[in-house]
Amino acid sequence: MVTLLTAEEIDNTTGLIADKGLGDVKENCTVCHTGRFIVVNGGDKKFWKRKIHIMQNAYGLWKIEKAQEERMLNYLSKNYSKKKEVSINE
């Protein structure tokens, strides 16, 4: 199965999927690195929470309000979770 996204579904400043929570990700993540960093990674909420804490502890990311962090985690785990590999025969 191949999922195609239209231009309206991709944020033109970050290249990330336009969905609820993207504004929070733009405000806290892509001010320091490109959206490509997010695209090449992937995981569940636990994975993304760990990434946020690494950014806070090692790279100076500020404290994020709990509700905002939850929106970010929902967005990231929904749109950038680990994807199953698809063979050419599927």
N, C-alpha and C positions, 0 to 999 in steps of 0.2 A: 504494500500500500504506500502510495506517495501522497504527502500532504502539500498542496500548493497554497501559498499565501498571496493575496493581492497586495498591491502597493499600499492600499489603505490600511492594511493590517500590520504594516511594518513602520515603526517610528523612523522618520527620515533623518533625525539627528543622531540616533544611536545605533540604528540597524536592528533594534530589538523588537520583539513582538508587542504590538499595541494591545494592552489589556489592563484591567484594574490592577493597580499597584505599580505600574510603570513609572508614574510621576515620582513615587517614593524612591525607586531605584535610581532614577535620573538625579534626584536631589542628593543621594547619599553615595552612589557608586560611580556613576560615569562622570562625576566632576573630577575624579582622579585617574580613571582608566577608561579605555574604550569599551563599548558593548561587546566587542570581540572576546574579551576576557571572560565574559559571562557565557557567551555562545559556546566556547570551546570546553567549558566546564559543564558539570551537570550532576544533579543528585537530588535527594529528598530534602525535606525540611531540615533534618539534622545536619546534613552536608552543608547546606547554605548557611545555617546558623553558625556552624564552625568557621566557615569562610568569613562571615561578618566579624566574629570575635578575633580571628587572626588579623583582619584589617584594623580592628580597633587596638589590639595589643602590640602589633608590630609596625603598623604603618600610620598610626595617628588618626584613624577614623574616629570621629566624635561619638559620644553616647547618643543612641537613637531611642526615642520614645517607644515603649513596649508595643503600643497599638500600631505604630508605623513599621516597626520591625516585623510584626506579624503580617502586615500587608505585603511587605517585601518578601518574606518567606513564602507566603501563599503564591505570589506572582512567580518567584523563581522556581519553586518546586513544581508548579503547574506547567510553566512554559519551558523550563530548562532542567528537566529531570534527566536521568540517564535514559537514553533511547536504546531500544533493542536494535541489534544489528539486523539488517534486512539483506537476505541473499538475493542475487539477481533472478532467481527462480520464483520468488514470491510475488 
